[in-house]
Amino acid sequence: MSIILKPIITEKVTKEGELSNRYGFVVDKKANKVEIKKAVEQMFSVNVVAINTMNVRPDRSVKYTKSGIISAKTNAIKKAIVQLKEGETIDFFNNN
């Protein structure tokens, strides 16, 4: 089971990475902060200073079509915002 599922690459998280050395990841829903810290340090060879986690609820939508009402929802995810030690970075765009 992989703890880190994928990085979050949005304008807001990219700006946080440039300004305050913080990076976002989508993580396993059952992972805690200690497991996330170990996984990030092992995967990217960096030192983690702080971690903030959040559970994101599923978005629900209703669509009215010719065949009737269709309800849908997205999956619930857990996000982790990881702050690295000063001077260290993670580069998602270069394959090292």
N, C-alpha and C positions, 0 to 999 in steps of 0.2 A: 504494500500500500504506500503510495506516494503522498507525502504531506503537502508539498507545494504543487498545486495543479497547473497554474500559469501566472505570468506577471500581468498586472493591470497597466495598460498603456493608454492613458487618456491625457488630455491637456492638463488637467488639474494635478494628477499624480506626477507627470513629467516635470511640471513647474516645481512641485515640492522636492523632487529629486535634485533639481538644479540649485534651488535656494537653500534648503535646509537638510539635504542629504537623507531624504526619506523616500522609500520605495514601497509600492503596493503589490500584493500577491493575492490570488484566490487560493485558499487553502482548504484542506479537508475539514468538514464540519465538526469532527470529533477531536481535532488537534488542539492542544493547549499552547500557551505562550512558550513554555520551555521546549516543547517538541519543535515548534516553528523556529525558534532561535537556533537550535542545533541543526536543523535542516538547512537554513539559510547560510549559516557559517560553513557547513560542510560543502554545500553546492557551489558557493561563490567565493570561498576563502576570504571572508571579511569578518570583522568584529561587530556584533550587534550590540547597540547601547540600550534601545528601548523598543517595545512592541505594543501597538494598539490593535485590538481585534474588534470586529463588529459582525453581527449576524444580519444579513440582508434578507428581508422577507420576500416571498414571491410576488410578482406583479400579476394582477388579475385583469382580464379584459373580456368584454362581451361584444360580439359581432352579430349584427342583424343581417342575415342573408336571405336569399330566396327560399332556401330549404329550412329556414327557421333560425332560432337563436343558438349561437355557438359560443360557449364560454371556454376560455383558455387561461393558462397561467404559466409563468416562467418558473424555473427551479430556484429554490432558496440556496444562497451561497454564504460562505464566511470569508471575509476579507481581513487581511493583516497588513498594517502599515508598519514597516520596519525602519528604524532610524539607525544608521551606521555610525561608526567612530569617525571623528573629523579627519578628512583627507582621504577616505576610502570611497570608492564608487562601484556601482554595478553597471555594466554596459550590456544591455539586452540586444543591441543591434549588430555587434561584431561577434563572429564565431571564432572563439579562441581555441 
